[in-house]
Amino acid sequence: MMEHTKGMIYIAGIGPGSKEGMTEAAREALENSDLIIGYTTYIELIREYFPDKMFETTPMRREEERCRMVLEEAEKGKNVCLVSSGDAGVYGMAGLVLQMSVEYPALAGRIQIIPGVTAALSGAALLGSPLTNDFCTISLSDLLTPKEEIERRLKGAALGDFAIVLYNPSSRRRRDYLKRACDILLSCGLPESRPCGIVRSIGREGQEAQIVRLGELAGLEVDMFTTVFIGNSHTRIIGDRLVTPRGYRLTENKG
């Protein structure tokens, strides 16, 4: 149950960005907040739904400043909601706020994490069911994770035969990172015929889903709003859907 005392901090995942993609808990947190804070792009996705609220934004790479603002405003007695796209605990702001909160002992017990639908799940639903069995998510952004560590994780995922979801596959500075990731997976023995999928702008204008093979994936145009799915050895294309079987033994319907 959501607490409604003053000076609360809600760290909410807003899902893909549409009002329909938010959980009821996220909407309640936003409605109960005096101030909503977030990355500029994410705030613009929800501003129209909460016209009576106060908003503060910071651009990319100002995450610590954003979290500090949340803690300081809550310390003044405001109910504050910090939003992340998808889920706030999956490449979001939940961890950073909790790390920084030790400097604000008066706020102990006043921080609530509100889960949201992360891109791995909303994107998978658009493609079919590529994550029905074990899977892992890997961000290709090396702003906070060394490139060598990312490459080690890619190799480990290939060795473990996981279905793989790649976040942040490209940016203006990292245009070749998806190609590099594909090269690593191919060098680990994944075949070029491995079924894959990409989803762009999930839940937003311009949404697009496409099923391809691993050999084609590196040549596709992707950006920071693209999520990439790479199947495991059992993943198949059924009609126009990407499916990773769970392992059920289907009985034949003889009519």
Rosetta blueprint (number, residue, H / E / L):
1 M L
2 M L
3 E L
4 H L
5 T L
6 K L
7 G L
8 M L
9 I E
10 Y E
11 I E
12 A E
13 G E
14 I L
15 G E
16 P L
17 G L
18 S L
19 K H
20 E H
21 G H
22 M L
23 T L
24 E H
25 A H
26 A H
27 R H
28 E H
29 A H
30 L H
31 E H
32 N L
33 S L
34 D L
35 L E
36 I E
37 I E
38 G E
39 Y E
40 T H
41 T H
42 Y H
43 I H
44 E H
45 L H
46 I H
47 R H
48 E H
49 Y H
50 F L
51 P L
52 D L
53 K L
54 M E
55 F E
56 E E
57 T E
58 T E
59 P L
60 M L
61 R L
62 R L
63 E H
64 E H
65 E H
66 R H
67 C H
68 R H
69 M H
70 V H
71 L H
72 E H
73 E H
74 A H
75 E H
76 K L
77 G L
78 K L
79 N L
80 V E
81 C E
82 L E
83 V E
84 S E
85 S L
86 G E
87 D L
88 A L
89 G L
90 V L
91 Y L
92 G L
93 M L
94 A H
95 G H
96 L H
97 V H
98 L H
99 Q H
100 M H
101 S H
102 V H
103 E H
104 Y L
105 P H
106 A H
107 L H
108 A L
109 G L
110 R L
111 I E
112 Q E
113 I E
114 I E
115 P L
116 G L
117 V L
118 T L
119 A H
120 A H
121 L H
122 S H
123 G H
124 A H
125 A H
126 L H
127 L H
128 G E
129 S E
130 P L
131 L L
132 T L
133 N L
134 D L
135 F E
136 C E
137 T E
138 I E
139 S E
140 L L
141 S L
142 D L
143 L L
144 L L
145 T L
146 P L
147 K H
148 E H
149 E H
150 I H
151 E H
152 R H
153 R H
154 L H
155 K H
156 G H
157 A H
158 A H
159 L H
160 G L
161 D L
162 F L
163 A E
164 I E
165 V E
166 L E
167 Y E
168 N L
169 P L
170 S L
171 S L
172 R L
173 R L
174 R L
175 R L
176 D L
177 Y H
178 L H
179 K H
180 R H
181 A H
182 C H
183 D H
184 I H
185 L H
186 L H
187 S H
188 C L
189 G L
190 L L
191 P L
192 E L
193 S L
194 R L
195 P E
196 C E
197 G E
198 I E
199 V E
200 R E
201 S L
202 I L
203 G L
204 R L
205 E L
206 G L
207 Q L
208 E E
209 A E
210 Q E
211 I E
212 V E
213 R E
214 L H
215 G H
216 E H
217 L H
218 A L
219 G L
220 L L
221 E L
222 V L
223 D L
224 M L
225 F L
226 T E
227 T E
228 V E
229 F E
230 I E
231 G L
232 N L
233 S L
234 H L
235 T L
236 R E
237 I E
238 I E
239 G L
240 D L
241 R E
242 L E
243 V E
244 T L
245 P L
246 R L
247 G L
248 Y L
249 R L
250 L L
251 T L
252 E L
253 N L
254 K L
255 G L
